[in-house]
Each structure stands twice: as structure tokens, then as C-alpha cells.
Amino acid sequence: MSPEELLRELSKNRPFIRGVTVSGGECTLYPAFLRELAALLLSEGLELLLDSNGSYDFSEDPAGLLPLLSGVMLDVKAWKREEHERVTGTGNEDVLRNLRSLLQCGKLYELRTVVVPGLFDYEGCIRECARLLRPYPEVRYKIIAFRKNGVRAEYRDFESPTEEEMSRLLEIAKSEGAVKVLTL
């Protein structure tokens, strides 16, 4: 589907939407498409949010995407490098550099952490993320409970956190400085 075709499809719902969120695998792998789509959306008065795993270098922004975006939603899978590497197969230096860069340039719309008991130190990750968000009360922080639905085989033995645990994590995030905190 081309950006023009997508815009035509969106026009059917135009009275009900203010913008579009692009996600994917990693949508920044298609920068030309994103630039063209963003230009079309902006010409129609619509916003564009980008959902990213943090692998694109937002600090350098080689594709020139940031000026076209209303914001970025970023996942922090684990704060400690070795835990992130165990979960994703790669280190988290790029993710954390991008997190700081997006905060500094005012483009971080939402930060997210998925809580998977037994997989990584999610409490430590939430504390670090919340501390980083303290000077940015406008940034939303979503703490998401792991759910088994549709996960890869290696994650099927993990359990979802309890409601009590999620409530406790919400309070921890707020006590560390995050303002707009949601648990899902």
C-alpha cells in the first residue's frame, strides 16, 4: 500500500481521527515511506506518531524523520544491558541513547515497559525509567502486564503479574518521579 492509498483509506474515518500511529516490526526500516506519509498527513492536518523499538538512531536522525513526527512511543525492554541482551539478543545502548535524545528534543510521547515476572529486573527498570522521566511530566509511561496470548514458545512458561504487583509498580513509578503513569 502506498502512502497515497493509505491516506485515501484514512479519509473514510477523517472526522473521527486526529492522527496516525505507525508501528510494525520496526517501521523506521522504511524511512522514505514514512517521510512521504508524514508529508501527506501534515498536509491534511493529521499528526504522525511512531512506535519504535529504539533501533533507529534518533540522536542523528539520518532519514530526517523527527521534524515530521508529533512524537515517538518507545519500548524499554530491560534497563540492564545483560538483561536486555538476554531478552532481545542485542544490547540496550541504542535504546537508552535514543530515550535520552527523544526526551531532550521533546519528541518522546510515550515510554513503555512490559512486566514479565522472572525474566528481568522489571522493578529496577521501572525505577530508572521513572527517574529519567521526572523532568518531563508530559511524557506518558505505560507499565504493561505480560500476557501469554500469542507469545513465542520460549515465553509461554512465564506468568502474568498480579493486579497487586501492577498497583505496587504504579506507585513506585510515581514515587520515582513519573507523572503520567498507566498500568495495563
Secondary structure, DSSP 8 states (H G I E B T S, - for coil): --HHHHHHHHHTTGGG-SEEEE-SS-GGG-HHHHHHHHHHHHHTT-EEEEEE-S-S-TTT-TT--GGG-SEEEEE---SSHHHHHHHHSS-SHHHHHHHHHHHHTT-EEEEEEEE-TTTS-HHHHHHHHHHHHTT-TTSEEEEEE---TT--GGGTT-----HHHHHHHHHHHHHTT-SEEEE-
